[in-house]
């Protein structure tokens, strides 16, 4: 049995895990639209591994934080598998360091409209914030002593890179330690709602 993994939050990552939750393959496609690669490359990967639908036990997706269009495509793609009887599990990128035992930290990424998303957690609380560019410097100064995580280099910009803080990529952690991370997801049957930074009705409301 194998597990299919999809991440379309920024770049497109497609992977297949074996029954022991180790990677059989993990590929990332940068600078392309999810609609142009998701179905085609998933089919190619499964074909190269000689896997069919009957060989896939479940599909696991990252549900955000990320951009609306990419997430909607991976959701719909996962739904197709679910209609065929496969289980669908999902998690957030900022869950990854927590699965690996980091009891506190800050996960950050660029969001929409010149804003930046921060998820902060410790043993007492969890907090999500959208920070505007004009406030980014003071906010980063405030959290500089925290352990800082990002999804990947493609999910930040020069405004963040200019601070030269040590930033740990959760995509790299996922690549290196899949057994721990996916065991935590599957053992709890984790399934979360998609996270688009803002509710869709707020993000897409008409300008006055």
C-alpha positions, 0 to 999 in steps of 0.5 A: 500500500502507498499514500499520495501526498499533495501540496499546492499552497505555493509551489506544487509538491507531489509525493508517494509514501510507502507503507512505512511512511518513507518517501518513494518519490517526492517532486516539487514543481516551481513557478507553474500553475497547479492546474497545469501540472497537478493531474498530469504529474500525479498520473506520471508519478503513479505510472512510473511507480507502477501504482494504480488506484487500488494501491493507494490507501489514502491521500494527504494534503496540506490545507494551508495557509496558502493561496485560494486557487491552488488550495481549491485545486488540491481540494477538488483533486483529493475529492475525486480520490475520496469519491473512489473510497480513499480516505483524505487527511489534511494538515497545516504547514505550521503543524509540522514543527509541532509534530516534531516536538517544537513546543514553541515557535513562529511560522511565517509566510507572505500572504495577500495584498502586501501582508504577512501571515504569522502563526505563533504557538507555545504551551499556553496559546496559539495565535494567527496574525496578518501583519502589514508591510509597514509593520513587518520590521517592528514585528520581526524585531519583536520575535527575533529570539523565537525559532522561526519557520517558513514553508519554503524559500518561494513562500517568502520575499526579500522583505523577510530575507533582508533580516537574515534571520535563521529560517527553518523550512517546513518543506525541508523537514517534511522531506527529511522526517516523513515517518514522524510527521505522517504517523502523527497525521494518520494516527489521529485521522487529522482533517482540517478546513482549508486556510486562505489567510482570510475568509473567502467572503472577505477576500473576494468582496467587491470594493466600495 
